[in-house]
């Protein structure tokens, strides 16, 4: 993939690539996607992760992380990672040897990475609060820190399950993973949160840190529950290969690269750039980004636009 330039619309894309020049819009209206800036070749990314006011990416050249926005005044480690996850107060990277490094707010409890002994980490996710969860090579999911943004509870080490095969993923109020029998198990910040449908089976999960919403995919069929993710609105008789959950609803990626939208914003379909085809889709809060086959991302969304200085590494 080659991120030669960024095509964007919505606050997060401007925030990510431009120190100035974004027009403020507060009424949720949008024009066509606009090429805001050419990104130098040395800043091409193979993946991006975003949460709240922070964006981090793994450079295509060497898989080393670059972060901008609210970076907590800390430079990311100068080393390569295979996976990257940004949370509310920190970010974590997974090394090729199955070990983890986390960085961010100096007060973050996430930075105290657990000792996993001889076990390798298969997947890492930074949570909406000040915590992280790791799925280990034996299927155990262990979490530590302040796991949820609206909870002050801090855990030094908690085991959510011992037979996970995929995940975990984190919303603002839940952490969920798939068990070996393809069932979904979730850990919540408080009683009464929306739970997955009974007897739900899944192959992958998608969540949004903006609320309690979560969706699963099984044989291309989407099953959704919680905030911003009403099951009643899921398009009938449509199959998807990936989902993105946001404050403006759910975006489903079809096999042909086109997107379907359902959920909160009635004008969600109008916000999808016309004539575009994507290989993957992601989103958080009020924005969505689709990745073209060429590696160029197209981003759009709703709400108030914001900006941040582009770090020196991106100039």
N, C-alpha and C positions, 0 to 999 in steps of 0.2 A: 504494500500500500504506500501511496505517496501523497501526503497532505501538502500539495504545492500551494494551495490557497484555501482560505476559509470562506465559505458562502454562508451567510447567517442572517437570522431575523429573530428578534427577541432579546431580552436583556442579557442572557447568559453568553450568547455568542459575541456580542459587543464587549462584554466584560472580559471575555477570554482573549481577544486578539487586539484590541485597540485602546490606547490610553485616552484618546479623544475622538470626537466625530460622530458619536451616536446621537440620534435625535430622540429626545424623551417623548414617550407616548404613555399616557396613563389611562386611556379609555379602553384599552384592549384592542384597538384597531391596528391593522397592519397592511403594509404594502407588499409588493412582490419581494422575494428574497433578493438580497443585494450583496455583491462582492465588496466586502469592506476593506480587505487588505490582502496583499500577497505575503504569505509566510515564507521566510527563507528556508532553503532546502535542509539546513542543519536542524530545523525544528520540526521535521516531519515526524508524525506519531503513528505507532501501530495500534494504539488503544488510548482511550480517555476515560477518566472517572471524575465525577463532579458531585458535590454535596454542599448545600447552603451557599457560601461565598467563596468556595475553593474549587479549583480545577487542577488536576494533575494528569499528565500523560507520559507514556513510555515512548521514548524516541525511537523512530524506525532504525536509525543508524546503529544504536548500541543498546537499546532497551533500558536506558537509564532514565530516571524520572525527572520531570520538570514540572514545577507547580507555580501557579500565579493566583492573584486575588488575595484572599485572607490566608496567607501562608504561615501565620503565627510567628513571623519573624525568624523562621527556621528554614535553612536550605535542606532539601531532601538528600539522602545518602547518594554519594557518587559511585553507584554500583548498579549492575543490571538486575532486573526482575522479570519474571515470567507473567506475573499478575499484579494488579494494582487496585486498591480500593480506598476511596476517600469517604470519611465520615464527618460527624459534626465538629470535632475538635482535633482530628488527627487523620493520618493516612498510613496505610500499611502496604508493604510490598512483599511478594512471595519470591524467594530465590529458587534457582533451578535445583538446588540440593534439598529443597523442602523445608528450609528454615525461613523465619519471618523477621522483618525489620519494620518498626513503626516510628513515626516522627510526627511532630505537630506542636500544639500548645504545651509549653514546659510543665504546666500543671496537669496535663492529661494523664490519667491512670492507664491509658492504653499503652503508653510507652514502656511500661513494665511488662514486657512480653514474657509469657509463661515458659517454664522449662518443660518441654514435651519429651524429654529423654531421648530414646532412640527412634521415636516415631517421627515421620515426616508430615508436614502440613500439605494437604491436597488442595485446599482452597481457603481463602481468607476474606473476611468482609469486615469493614469498619462500620460501626453502628451509628444511628442518628444522634446518640448522645456523646459519650466520651468513652467508648468501649470498642471491643472487637470480638469476633468469633472465628474460630478455626476448625475446619473439618480435618481430622487426622487420617493417616493412611489406614488405620484400623476401623474407621467409620465413626469414631467418637467425635462429638462436637463439644468443644470447650470454649467458654466465653469469660471475659474479664472486663473490669472497668464499669463506668456508668453506661449501661446498655441503651437507655432511652432518654431522649432529649427532655421529656417532661417529668422525669423521675430523678430524684436525688439519690436513689439507692445505688451503692457501689458494691460490686462483688469482686473478690480477689480471684475467684476461680469457681466456675459452676459448669457441670456437665449436663448438657441438655438431652443428649441421647448417645447411644453407643453403637447404633447400626445405621448411620446415615450413608447414603450413596451419592447425594447431590446437594449442593448448597453449602452453607446456609445463605439466606437472603434476609435483609432487615428492612422493615417499615418503621415508621415513627413509634409504633406501639407493639410490634411483634417481631420475633425472630423465628423463621420457619426453615425446615429442611425436609428432604425426602428420605424416607427409610428404605431399606433394601426391598421391602414389599411394595414400594411405590406409593405408600400412604404418606400423608403430610402431617407433620407434628409441629406445633407452634408453642413458643414461650412468650407470655404476655407481660406487659408492664402493670396491668391492673385487671381485676375481674370485669366481666361483661363486655370485653372486646369482641368484635365480629370473628367468629371461628370458621375454618374451612368447612364446606359441606361434608356431611357424614359419608363414609365409604368413598371419599375422594381419592382417585389414583392420578398420578402425574408423572411426567418425564422431566419437566423443568418448572421453575417458579419465577415470578417477577413481582417486585414490590416497589413502593414509593415511600421515601422518607418524609413526604409531605403529609401523610395521614396514615390511616390503618389499612388502606387498600392493598390487596394482593390478588394475583391471578396465577392459575396453573395451566399448563398445556399437556394434553394427552392425545396422541394421534392427531395433532393439529387442532383439536377442539379446545376452546378457551373456557375456563370456569373461573368466575371472579366473585369476590366478596369484600365487604368493608368499604371505607370511605373512598370516593372517586372511582369506584370499580363495581358498579351495579351489574349483577348477572342478567337482570331483565333486559338490559340494553345491548347485550352481546349479539352481534349480527348472526342471524340464523343461517345454517348450512354453509358456513364459511370456515376455511381452515387456515391456520397461521403457523409460522415457524418461529416467531419471536414476538414478544409483547413489551411495550413500554408504558409505565403508569406515571401519570403526572396530575397536577392540579386541574388541568384542562381535559381530563379524561384519559381513556386508554387508547393506545395506538397499536394495531396489530399488523404485522408484516406478513403479507401473503407470499407464496412461493414465486410469483412472478415479479416480486420486488415492489409492488404497490402497497399502499397503506389503507387500512380501514380505521375509522375513529368512532368511539362511542363513550358516553359518560356525560360529564358536566357541561362542557361548552357546546352550545348548539352550532357554533360556527367552526367547529374543529376541522371539518372537511375542507372548508375554505382556506384554512391556515396551512394545509398540506400543499407544498409547492407543486404546481401542476406539471405534468409531463416528466416527473422524476421517478426513478427506479432505484431501490436501495438494496444493499446486501445485508445491512443490519440496522437496528434502531435502538435508541436509548433515550432516557429522559428523567427528569426530576423536577419537583416544584412546578413551575409554570413554563417549562420549555421542553422541546423534543429535538433530537438530532438524528438524522438518517445518514448513513454512510453509503456513498455511491460505490459502484464496482471499482472505480478508479482510485478510491481512497479519499476522495474529497467529501467532507461533511457538509450537510445542509441543515441549518438549525432554525427553528421558529418557535414562537410561543406567545404568551400573553402577560399582561401586567406591566409594572413599571420597569423601565430600562435602567440598567446600572452600568458602571464602568470601573475599571481598575487598571493600574499601570502594567504594561507588558514588561516582564522581567528582562534583564539584560541578555539572558541566554536566548531569548526569542527575537532579539532585535538584529 
